[in-house]
């Protein structure tokens, strides 16, 4: 496999995890930027303990996820009661705080960057195993009673509360899960590019992640699955003259989709249509096989 294709596939997993993290919290009515904050934490922590303290990669990955969960759980105890706007501003502030802390820690490279992160041979298959497992769990969540409660909370929080849904607890544990996914994405990011800078984890990362979510479609987990590889290919496979305009392209696409088709390209209606057509095809095929079997008997 070529290095270009390997890099493309690895970045797809990273941004898919980030987009799913944003998706989970947005489904309960909050714009949550915390995954980029915990991504910063996961990237620097795992890189430091593996390079300088000789921790095994697996232990560093699991510990980074645990730290990401704690770092998102503590502010979630207050942010779970905040409005969507207040949550967005507060979690952007967390990103800036994290960047400021790293800039003042010389053992993490400060503003100069953290170099010579060790190579992990099995990083790509590990990433895809994680994506498939997490995707399966999110799919199960979306089709559970909790998923229906999340959808009701997004549509009408007051009605959801009147129906007995504990919005506070839902937001707390969803923000915690989102932070954990952000830390996991940070570990994969650090060990893929081998050199990290504090500026990597800022507004550009937020813009790309939100673009993948809202262009793909925020009403279903399949939206980012479609948009992430398509949009990230701009950076990898298109000529450099076009790729340098990636940020502008993402911004224009995001604005256009939010104005023209606010639910994104992939929404629940499209999923139902695709599912219906697939069921129709399989039904016709099964009927054809039954008819063939009857003809053979005759």
C-alpha angles and dihedrals in degrees: 000000000000121000090240093055092043091052091048093051092047095051090048090060092047096051093040090058090048092048092049089050091054090043094056095055095039089058088069093049104266131117101219124187095175096108091070089051092052090042087061090049094047094047097050097038096050093043092050098047093046097044101037105022098035095233116167113256094242093055091047091051095050093044091049090053090050092050090047090052092051093044090055097038095059097055090038089069087071102024092056088073095044128098122257091257094049091048091051093051095043094050092047086054088054089056091052091047091052091050092049092051093051092048089059097047109088095188088062092050097258113217092341096070138245112274142190098033106180122256118250110204096202097045098115098050090043089053094051093046088053092048093050093047093046092044091053091050092049090048090053090047093051091052096046133086088263090056091052089048089052090052092050091048090054093048098043121356093186093054090045090053090048089053090058099259112150099225093179095057092043092054093045096054094039091053088048092052090046091053090050091052090048091054090048090052089050092055092051090046095051096047092045100053095029093210123067133189126195090237089064089075103059144082094322090059090047093049093051094047095048091045091054090048101045098035091048093042132272097214094074137030089237092071095077090040088063101037102041099067092037096051097037089055086073088073096044112032106025122085116277091246089064098035091060087064091056095117093050091047092051091048094049092047092049093051093044094050094045089053101039103031110008095186092059131239095297113047135157092267092056091046090054091050092050092046091050093050092048091050090049092051093048091046092052091047092050091048090050092051090049091050091049090051091051091050090051090052091051 
